[in-house]
Amino acid sequence: TEVNVREEMEEFFPRIWKINQDKRRLMKSVKDQKIKIEWGKKLNRRLVR
């Protein structure tokens, strides 16, 4: 049974890892967009003045 458990873990973990990678990528892109928006606001304020 130990071999089975190990095989299941090896199949299970890459899936979790991939999901985590996707989440991280999503969070990063969201963060990047927020930063871009913030910079855009700052630049717009400067341009308006």
VMD Tcl script that builds the backbone (N, CA, C; Angstrom):
set m [mol new atoms 147]
animate dup $m
set s [atomselect $m all]
$s set {name element resname resid chain x y z} {
  {N N THR 1 A 0.828 -1.220 0.000}
  {CA C THR 1 A 0.000 0.000 0.000}
  {C C THR 1 A 0.860 1.267 0.000}
  {N N GLU 2 A 2.050 1.183 0.564}
  {CA C GLU 2 A 2.898 2.382 0.638}
  {C C GLU 2 A 3.279 2.874 -0.752}
  {N N VAL 3 A 3.560 1.936 -1.645}
  {CA C VAL 3 A 3.924 2.319 -3.010}
  {C C VAL 3 A 2.755 3.063 -3.655}
  {N N ASN 4 A 1.549 2.570 -3.441}
  {CA C ASN 4 A 0.361 3.209 -4.003}
  {C C ASN 4 A 0.212 4.638 -3.509}
  {N N VAL 5 A 0.345 4.803 -2.209}
  {CA C VAL 5 A 0.212 6.130 -1.613}
  {C C VAL 5 A 1.224 7.074 -2.244}
  {N N ARG 6 A 2.435 6.568 -2.399}
  {CA C ARG 6 A 3.495 7.399 -2.956}
  {C C ARG 6 A 3.155 7.831 -4.380}
  {N N GLU 7 A 2.672 6.900 -5.172}
  {CA C GLU 7 A 2.313 7.224 -6.560}
  {C C GLU 7 A 1.196 8.253 -6.592}
  {N N GLU 8 A 0.223 8.090 -5.698}
  {CA C GLU 8 A -0.881 9.046 -5.650}
  {C C GLU 8 A -0.369 10.424 -5.274}
  {N N MET 9 A 0.544 10.470 -4.309}
  {CA C MET 9 A 1.112 11.745 -3.887}
  {C C MET 9 A 1.832 12.405 -5.054}
  {N N GLU 10 A 2.606 11.597 -5.788}
  {CA C GLU 10 A 3.376 12.148 -6.907}
  {C C GLU 10 A 2.460 12.672 -8.004}
  {N N GLU 11 A 1.281 12.069 -8.144}
  {CA C GLU 11 A 0.337 12.584 -9.141}
  {C C GLU 11 A -0.379 13.804 -8.597}
  {N N PHE 12 A -0.601 13.785 -7.289}
  {CA C PHE 12 A -1.411 14.820 -6.645}
  {C C PHE 12 A -0.638 16.124 -6.522}
  {N N PHE 13 A 0.618 16.034 -6.115}
  {CA C PHE 13 A 1.389 17.246 -5.831}
  {C C PHE 13 A 1.626 18.130 -7.054}
  {N N PRO 14 A 2.020 17.564 -8.194}
  {CA C PRO 14 A 2.210 18.433 -9.368}
  {C C PRO 14 A 0.954 19.225 -9.689}
  {N N ARG 15 A -0.214 18.601 -9.467}
  {CA C ARG 15 A -1.465 19.291 -9.749}
  {C C ARG 15 A -1.606 20.495 -8.822}
  {N N ILE 16 A -1.367 20.273 -7.531}
  {CA C ILE 16 A -1.438 21.365 -6.555}
  {C C ILE 16 A -0.420 22.434 -6.912}
  {N N TRP 17 A 0.788 21.993 -7.261}
  {CA C TRP 17 A 1.860 22.925 -7.579}
  {C C TRP 17 A 1.467 23.784 -8.771}
  {N N LYS 18 A 0.862 23.147 -9.772}
  {CA C LYS 18 A 0.443 23.882 -10.972}
  {C C LYS 18 A -0.641 24.894 -10.614}
  {N N ILE 19 A -1.598 24.479 -9.790}
  {CA C ILE 19 A -2.659 25.394 -9.365}
  {C C ILE 19 A -2.047 26.582 -8.638}
  {N N ASN 20 A -1.086 26.298 -7.751}
  {CA C ASN 20 A -0.430 27.381 -7.015}
  {C C ASN 20 A 0.311 28.310 -7.958}
  {N N GLN 21 A 0.997 27.747 -8.944}
  {CA C GLN 21 A 1.717 28.560 -9.926}
  {C C GLN 21 A 0.737 29.475 -10.657}
  {N N ASP 22 A -0.398 28.898 -11.071}
  {CA C ASP 22 A -1.401 29.689 -11.788}
  {C C ASP 22 A -1.922 30.813 -10.903}
  {N N LYS 23 A -2.193 30.494 -9.625}
  {CA C LYS 23 A -2.670 31.520 -8.692}
  {C C LYS 23 A -1.642 32.619 -8.560}
  {N N ARG 24 A -0.377 32.208 -8.393}
  {CA C ARG 24 A 0.692 33.186 -8.199}
  {C C ARG 24 A 0.791 34.093 -9.425}
  {N N ARG 25 A 0.704 33.473 -10.612}
  {CA C ARG 25 A 0.796 34.237 -11.853}
  {C C ARG 25 A -0.365 35.228 -11.933}
  {N N LEU 26 A -1.553 34.746 -11.558}
  {CA C LEU 26 A -2.734 35.604 -11.577}
  {C C LEU 26 A -2.554 36.778 -10.622}
  {N N MET 27 A -2.104 36.476 -9.394}
  {CA C MET 27 A -1.894 37.528 -8.406}
  {C C MET 27 A -0.880 38.537 -8.921}
  {N N LYS 28 A 0.190 38.038 -9.535}
  {CA C LYS 28 A 1.242 38.926 -10.037}
  {C C LYS 28 A 0.686 39.844 -11.122}
  {N N SER 29 A -0.104 39.288 -12.037}
  {CA C SER 29 A -0.633 40.120 -13.120}
  {C C SER 29 A -1.607 41.148 -12.555}
  {N N VAL 30 A -2.397 40.755 -11.557}
  {CA C VAL 30 A -3.318 41.707 -10.919}
  {C C VAL 30 A -2.522 42.812 -10.253}
  {N N LYS 31 A -1.451 42.418 -9.542}
  {CA C LYS 31 A -0.622 43.407 -8.849}
  {C C LYS 31 A 0.017 44.351 -9.859}
  {N N ASP 32 A 0.540 43.787 -10.958}
  {CA C ASP 32 A 1.164 44.609 -12.002}
  {C C ASP 32 A 0.163 45.620 -12.549}
  {N N GLN 33 A -1.068 45.179 -12.765}
  {CA C GLN 33 A -2.085 46.087 -13.314}
  {C C GLN 33 A -2.390 47.193 -12.319}
  {N N LYS 34 A -2.489 46.841 -11.022}
  {CA C LYS 34 A -2.746 47.861 -10.006}
  {C C LYS 34 A -1.622 48.884 -10.002}
  {N N ILE 35 A -0.387 48.401 -10.091}
  {CA C ILE 35 A 0.767 49.308 -10.098}
  {C C ILE 35 A 0.688 50.220 -11.322}
  {N N LYS 36 A 0.362 49.639 -12.480}
  {CA C LYS 36 A 0.249 50.447 -13.698}
  {C C LYS 36 A -0.832 51.501 -13.532}
  {N N ILE 37 A -1.971 51.112 -12.952}
  {CA C ILE 37 A -3.070 52.061 -12.751}
  {C C ILE 37 A -2.620 53.177 -11.817}
  {N N GLU 38 A -1.936 52.792 -10.722}
  {CA C GLU 38 A -1.448 53.811 -9.775}
  {C C GLU 38 A -0.514 54.778 -10.482}
  {N N TRP 39 A 0.424 54.241 -11.247}
  {CA C TRP 39 A 1.372 55.102 -11.969}
  {C C TRP 39 A 0.634 55.994 -12.945}
  {N N GLY 40 A -0.368 55.421 -13.627}
  {CA C GLY 40 A -1.162 56.200 -14.574}
  {C C GLY 40 A -1.827 57.378 -13.879}
  {N N LYS 41 A -2.390 57.136 -12.682}
  {CA C LYS 41 A -3.035 58.211 -11.927}
  {C C LYS 41 A -2.026 59.285 -11.574}
  {N N LYS 42 A -0.859 58.857 -11.087}
  {CA C LYS 42 A 0.176 59.831 -10.698}
  {C C LYS 42 A 0.590 60.667 -11.897}
  {N N LEU 43 A 0.828 60.000 -13.034}
  {CA C LEU 43 A 1.248 60.720 -14.235}
  {C C LEU 43 A 0.151 61.675 -14.686}
  {N N ASN 44 A -1.101 61.216 -14.622}
  {CA C ASN 44 A -2.207 62.075 -15.036}
  {C C ASN 44 A -2.281 63.323 -14.168}
  {N N ARG 45 A -2.105 63.162 -12.858}
  {CA C ARG 45 A -2.140 64.321 -11.964}
  {C C ARG 45 A -1.055 65.311 -12.352}
  {N N ARG 46 A 0.135 64.787 -12.642}
  {CA C ARG 46 A 1.243 65.672 -13.018}
  {C C ARG 46 A 0.922 66.392 -14.320}
  {N N LEU 47 A 0.340 65.649 -15.264}
  {CA C LEU 47 A 0.032 66.253 -16.566}
  {C C LEU 47 A -1.069 67.300 -16.428}
  {N N VAL 48 A -2.042 67.037 -15.558}
  {CA C VAL 48 A -3.148 67.985 -15.375}
  {C C VAL 48 A -2.609 69.294 -14.824}
  {N N ARG 49 A -1.672 69.210 -13.879}
  {CA C ARG 49 A -1.065 70.437 -13.350}
  {C C ARG 49 A -0.191 71.030 -14.433}
}
mol reanalyze $m
mol bondsrecalc $m
mol representation Tube
mol addrep $m
